[in-house]
Structure formats: C-alpha cells, structure tokens
Amino acid sequence: SLPVPVKLGLTLTQIFDMMEKNQILVSNVWLDQEWRDEFLQWNPDDFNGIRRLNLPSKLIWLPDIVLYNNADEFSNSNMMQANAMIDFDGSVFWPIPTRLKSTCQIDVTYFPYDEQECRLKFGSWTYNGFQVSIAERNDAIELSNYVPNGEWDLLDTSYQFNIFRYPCCPEPFPDITFFVRIRRRILYYLYSVVFPCVMLSVLTLLVF
C-alpha cells in the first residue's frame, strides 16, 4: 500500500522563554497537520448536506507526529484536546495550539551580542516513510500572528526536509526540521543589568 501523505505546517506565535542554563527554547506555536483518510468519507446528500464535522482527535487515526528534540515530559494531553476538522471527502485538518520546550545548543561566547539558532525537529514516532510521508504544508514558518519577545529579536526562520536510515532498519524515516534564528536585544540588558549595577556602584561610593 502507498504511504499516507501528511502535510505539516508550523505557526510561530511567540518565543516565550530562552532557558540558557538548561539549553531550552520555549515557544508557543500552532502545529497544523493535514491528511486524507478514506475511511472518513461520506456523501453530504445522505446526511442533510453536512460537509464538515469537528470531532475529538482521539476518535480518529492520527499520524503521531512528535517533536523529536523535546525537552519536556512526553505528554500529548494538551494536543489530544484539539478537535480535528473533517471534510466529506476524507480530508482531515488538525490544528494544535501548544507550548513547546525544545533542546537548543546555546553559545554565549559573544554575550550580550550573541545570536542563537534553535531547531524544532518533527517526525512520526512509530510510522516509517513507507507508511507515512511528510511534506511541508506552507513555504515557510507562518509568522502573521507572531508576538515579539522583549529580550530576543526574531531574525529568520527556515525549514529542511530530511530522510534518515538507521542501521537497525531498512525503512526510511523522514522528518521536517524548522530553524529559528534569534538575536539578543542589547538595550534590554543595558537597562535591566548594566545600568542598575552602575547606579549601585555609584551609590556605594557616595555612602562611603
């Protein structure tokens, strides 16, 4: 049988936090997934013209797309609460609003003038490339609803499609890796760290 084509899209709504000590990026996203399930087709004429249904995602088949470089506990409870939108032709659209914690190698050599590039790597947890094929739903990460971060500027986003073959298994394992490049806002540290330290030093000298 042919693999099920799954289109995956990422909408970045906010860089919530950069946990430098733990090397973790916390981001708010909408993870959009789209595929077709032939077992969910119906004729609208037989059901009073109903062309779309919203169903709990736990009631249908899912491609079990996960964040490979997840830095949080492996829990899909918040994702499973999102309903799936199903059209009469079997097309399924599953938009998931969620907060992700992803591992990110942070280099602070040039602090506070540093730039960081973090990755979010998505793929199916149990299905190989012969069972589920993954493709990008949009041309890039969607940023129309992005809320700027007070500490970090968003410089660029991109994505890359990869296929891995492991020594254990002959099957291919595809993934889509999204890249987020950010730069630290220098003025934030000048006003919140440097200036208070200078003022404290001046006050200390005046007291003594």
C-alpha positions in Angstrom: 0.0 0.0 0.0 1.0 3.6 -0.5 2.1 5.8 2.4 -0.3 8.3 3.8 0.8 11.9 2.8 0.8 14.2 5.8 1.4 17.9 5.4 2.9 19.6 8.4 2.9 23.4 9.0 4.2 25.5 11.9 2.8 28.8 13.0 5.1 30.6 15.5 3.1 32.9 17.7 5.7 33.7 20.5 9.1 33.0 21.7 8.1 32.6 25.3 11.4 32.0 27.0 15.1 31.0 26.4 16.3 28.9 29.3 20.0 29.4 28.8 21.1 27.4 31.8 19.2 24.3 30.7 19.7 25.0 26.9 15.9 25.0 26.2 13.8 27.2 23.9 10.2 27.6 25.0 7.9 28.7 22.2 4.1 29.0 21.6 3.1 27.5 18.3 0.2 26.2 16.2 1.1 22.8 14.7 -1.0 22.2 11.7 -1.4 18.8 10.2 -3.4 17.8 7.1 -4.0 14.4 5.5 -6.8 12.3 3.9 -8.5 9.3 5.5 -10.6 7.3 3.0 -12.5 5.7 5.9 -13.9 9.1 6.9 -15.6 9.9 3.6 -19.4 10.3 3.2 -22.0 11.7 0.8 -23.4 15.0 2.1 -26.7 14.3 0.3 -27.2 11.3 2.6 -26.7 13.5 5.8 -28.7 16.6 5.3 -26.0 18.4 3.3 -23.4 18.1 6.1 -20.0 18.7 4.5 -17.7 19.1 7.6 -17.5 17.7 11.1 -15.5 18.7 14.1 -14.5 15.6 16.1 -12.3 14.9 19.1 -8.9 13.8 17.7 -8.9 10.8 20.0 -11.7 9.3 17.9 -9.8 9.1 14.6 -6.5 7.8 13.2 -3.5 10.2 13.8 -0.1 10.2 12.2 1.6 10.6 15.7 3.8 13.5 14.7 6.0 14.4 17.7 8.8 16.9 18.5 12.0 14.7 18.4 14.1 17.2 20.4 11.5 17.6 23.1 12.8 18.9 26.4 9.6 18.4 28.3 7.9 15.3 29.5 6.4 13.2 26.7 2.8 14.1 27.2 0.3 14.6 24.4 -2.6 15.6 26.7 -2.8 19.2 25.5 -2.5 18.1 21.9 -5.2 15.5 22.2 -7.7 18.1 23.4 -7.7 19.9 20.0 -10.6 18.9 17.7 -10.0 17.7 14.1 -11.9 19.2 11.2 -13.0 16.5 8.7 -14.5 17.2 5.3 -16.8 14.9 3.5 -14.1 13.8 1.1 -12.0 12.4 4.0 -9.7 15.5 4.2 -8.6 16.0 7.8 -7.2 19.2 9.2 -5.8 19.1 12.8 -4.5 22.5 14.1 -2.9 22.1 17.5 -2.2 25.2 19.7 0.6 24.2 22.1 3.7 25.3 24.0 6.9 23.5 23.1 10.1 23.0 25.0 12.9 22.1 22.6 16.5 21.5 23.2 18.8 24.2 21.8 22.6 24.4 21.8 23.2 27.9 23.2 26.5 29.7 22.7 27.1 32.7 24.9 30.6 33.5 23.8 29.7 36.9 22.5 27.1 37.7 25.2 25.2 40.1 25.1 25.8 40.4 21.4 25.0 36.8 20.7 22.8 35.2 18.1 21.3 31.7 18.5 19.8 29.2 16.1 17.4 26.7 17.5 15.8 23.7 15.8 12.4 22.1 16.1 12.6 18.6 14.6 9.2 16.9 13.8 8.5 13.4 12.6 6.3 10.4 13.1 7.1 8.4 16.3 6.1 4.9 15.1 5.5 5.1 11.4 8.3 4.9 8.8 8.5 6.6 5.4 6.8 3.6 3.7 3.7 4.2 6.0 3.6 8.0 6.4 5.2 10.5 4.1 5.8 14.0 5.4 5.7 17.3 3.4 5.7 21.0 4.4 2.3 22.5 4.3 3.5 26.1 3.7 6.5 27.6 2.1 7.9 28.8 5.4 7.1 29.1 9.1 3.9 31.2 9.4 4.6 34.5 11.3 1.4 36.5 10.8 0.4 36.1 14.4 3.8 36.4 15.9 4.1 38.5 19.2 7.6 40.0 19.6 9.7 39.0 22.6 11.1 41.7 24.9 14.5 40.0 25.2 15.1 38.4 21.8 14.6 39.7 18.2 13.5 37.1 15.6 15.9 37.3 12.7 15.0 34.5 10.4 13.1 31.2 10.0 13.6 28.3 7.6 12.9 24.6 7.3 14.6 21.5 6.0 13.3 18.1 4.9 15.4 15.1 5.9 15.3 11.3 5.4 17.3 9.1 7.8 18.1 5.5 7.5 19.2 3.7 10.7 21.5 0.6 10.9 18.7 -1.3 12.6 16.1 -0.8 9.9 15.9 -0.7 6.1 12.9 1.7 6.1 13.4 5.5 5.7 12.4 7.8 8.5 11.5 11.3 7.2 11.4 14.5 9.3 10.9 18.2 8.9 13.3 20.4 10.9 12.3 24.1 11.5 15.1 26.6 12.2 14.5 29.7 14.3 17.3 32.3 14.4 17.2 35.0 17.2 19.4 37.8 18.4 19.6 39.1 22.0 18.3 42.7 22.5 21.3 44.6 23.9 19.2 47.5 25.3 17.3 45.0 27.4 20.5 44.1 29.3 21.7 47.7 29.4 18.6 48.8 31.2 17.9 45.7 33.3 21.5 44.7 34.3 24.3 47.2 33.4 22.7 50.5 34.4 21.4 49.2 37.8 24.9 47.8 38.5 26.5 51.1 37.7 24.0 53.1 39.8 24.5 50.7 42.7 28.3 51.2 42.4 27.9 55.0 42.4 25.6 54.9 45.4 28.0 52.7 47.3 30.9 55.1 46.6 28.7 58.1 47.8 27.8 56.3 51.0 31.4 55.6 52.0 
